[in-house]
Amino acid sequence: MRWKELAEQLWKSQRGTLQLLALLLLMNLLAYAVIEQFFVPRVAEQESHFLQRQTEVRSILHNQGSAATPEQLFVLASQDVSRFQQAVPDYQEFTGLIEELLVLSSRARLNITQISYSSEELKEAPLLKFSLSFNVTGEYEQLKKFIFSLEQSTRLLTIKQISLQSADDTGVNLRLNLETFFQAGSRQS
């Protein structure tokens, strides 16, 4: 009985406050119902879609495997082009390449006396393709060290051909043909 009397007295003295609390409670319940019915499913669906795409991209980046969707192919191609463009220096770096070849040969205790080269502009891309040829003479271990250092160079170098010119008591004479690329840019010959 006491609870009923207490409720009646509270209702009489605080009727406005209780009505406001009831209204706020109803509004809160209504907002909760709207959020649960409309927004939570959409957010869950978008989150699921995002996680699926994120997993696909991570899988592609990690495995570098075959891509299943055009978006994945685009991501891979964009990354490949970006890495390639960063790896290809400007034409002004050609003298740096020659200097690097001389330094690498010196470290292997070899001597390059003459380097011949030719260049051509590629039609497919704004790049210059350089073909370089030179002879090196030395002992087998020195030549092996030099070729290894060419392979480990950060530059885009392709060893197109290695030809044995001669071999005798003084050492081995090799002819190397290399190929590399430079950005065409403003070529000043």
C-alpha positions in Angstrom: 0.0 0.0 0.0 2.7 2.3 0.8 4.0 2.3 -2.8 0.7 3.3 -4.2 0.4 6.2 -1.9 4.0 7.3 -2.6 3.3 7.1 -6.4 0.2 9.2 -6.0 1.9 11.8 -4.0 4.8 12.0 -6.4 2.4 12.2 -9.3 0.6 15.1 -7.7 3.7 17.1 -6.7 5.9 16.4 -9.7 3.4 15.8 -12.5 5.2 18.1 -15.1 8.6 16.5 -14.4 7.2 13.0 -14.7 5.5 13.8 -17.9 8.7 15.2 -19.3 10.6 12.1 -18.2 8.0 9.9 -19.9 8.2 11.9 -23.1 12.0 11.7 -23.1 11.8 8.0 -22.5 9.4 7.5 -25.4 11.6 9.6 -27.7 14.6 7.6 -26.6 12.8 4.3 -27.3 11.6 5.6 -30.7 15.1 6.8 -31.6 16.5 3.4 -30.6 14.0 1.6 -32.7 14.7 3.8 -35.8 18.4 3.3 -35.4 18.1 -0.5 -35.0 15.7 -0.9 -37.9 17.2 1.5 -40.5 20.8 2.5 -39.7 22.4 -0.5 -38.0 21.7 -2.9 -41.0 23.0 -0.3 -43.5 26.2 0.3 -41.4 26.7 -3.4 -40.9 26.3 -4.0 -44.7 28.7 -1.2 -45.6 31.2 -2.4 -43.0 31.0 -6.0 -44.3 31.6 -4.7 -47.9 34.5 -2.5 -46.7 36.1 -5.4 -44.9 35.7 -7.7 -47.9 37.4 -5.1 -50.2 40.1 -4.5 -47.7 40.8 -8.3 -47.5 40.9 -8.5 -51.3 43.4 -5.6 -51.6 45.6 -7.0 -48.8 45.5 -10.4 -50.5 46.6 -8.9 -53.8 49.3 -6.8 -52.3 50.6 -9.7 -50.2 50.4 -12.5 -52.8 50.7 -10.4 -55.9 48.5 -13.2 -57.3 46.0 -13.0 -60.1 43.3 -10.4 -59.6 39.7 -11.4 -59.9 38.0 -8.0 -60.3 38.8 -5.0 -62.5 39.3 -2.9 -59.4 42.0 -5.3 -58.2 43.7 -5.2 -61.6 43.6 -1.5 -61.6 45.3 -1.3 -58.1 48.0 -3.7 -59.2 48.6 -1.9 -62.5 48.7 1.5 -60.8 51.3 0.3 -58.3 53.4 -1.3 -61.0 53.4 1.9 -63.1 54.2 4.0 -60.1 57.2 1.8 -59.0 58.5 1.7 -62.6 58.3 5.5 -63.0 60.2 5.9 -59.7 62.9 3.5 -60.8 63.5 5.1 -64.2 65.8 8.2 -63.8 65.9 11.3 -65.9 68.1 11.4 -69.0 70.5 13.7 -67.1 71.5 10.7 -64.9 73.2 9.0 -67.9 76.6 10.2 -66.8 75.8 8.8 -63.3 75.3 5.4 -64.9 78.7 5.6 -66.6 80.3 6.7 -63.4 78.6 3.8 -61.5 79.9 1.3 -64.1 83.4 2.6 -63.7 83.2 2.5 -59.9 81.8 -1.0 -59.9 84.6 -2.2 -62.2 87.2 -0.5 -60.1 85.9 -2.2 -56.9 86.2 -5.5 -58.7 89.8 -4.5 -59.8 88.8 -4.3 -63.4 89.4 -1.6 -66.0 86.9 -0.4 -68.5 88.6 1.7 -71.1 85.8 2.4 -73.6 82.0 2.2 -73.4 80.0 2.5 -76.6 76.3 3.2 -76.5 73.3 3.9 -78.6 69.9 5.2 -77.7 66.4 5.2 -79.2 63.1 6.7 -78.2 60.4 4.3 -77.5 57.1 4.8 -79.3 55.0 3.2 -76.6 56.2 5.4 -73.7 58.2 8.6 -73.2 61.3 6.7 -72.5 64.8 6.4 -74.0 66.3 2.9 -74.3 70.1 2.9 -74.1 72.2 -0.1 -75.2 75.8 -0.1 -73.8 78.7 -2.3 -74.8 82.1 -2.6 -73.3 84.9 -5.1 -72.7 86.4 -6.1 -69.3 89.5 -8.2 -68.8 90.5 -9.9 -65.5 90.5 -13.1 -63.5 87.3 -15.1 -63.3 86.6 -14.1 -59.6 87.0 -10.4 -60.5 84.6 -10.7 -63.4 82.1 -12.7 -61.3 82.2 -10.0 -58.6 81.6 -7.3 -61.2 78.7 -9.1 -62.9 77.2 -9.7 -59.4 77.5 -6.0 -58.5 75.7 -5.1 -61.8 72.9 -7.5 -60.9 72.6 -5.9 -57.5 72.5 -2.3 -58.8 69.5 -0.2 -57.9 69.3 0.9 -61.5 67.2 -0.8 -64.1 69.9 -2.6 -65.9 69.5 -5.7 -68.1 72.5 -7.8 -69.0 71.5 -8.6 -72.6 74.6 -10.6 -73.5 77.9 -11.7 -72.2 80.4 -12.9 -74.8 83.8 -14.6 -74.2 86.3 -12.7 -76.3 89.4 -14.5 -75.2 90.9 -16.5 -72.4 94.6 -16.9 -71.7 97.2 -16.7 -68.9 96.6 -13.0 -68.4 92.9 -13.6 -67.7 89.5 -13.7 -69.4 88.2 -11.0 -71.7 84.4 -10.5 -71.8 82.2 -8.3 -73.9 79.1 -7.1 -72.0 76.0 -5.7 -73.6 73.7 -3.9 -71.2 70.3 -2.2 -71.6 68.7 0.5 -69.5 66.0 3.1 -69.6 65.8 6.8 -68.9 62.9 9.3 -68.8 62.9 11.2 -72.1 62.2 14.7 -70.6 64.2 17.5 -72.1 67.1 15.7 -73.9 70.0 17.9 -74.7 72.6 16.1 -76.8 
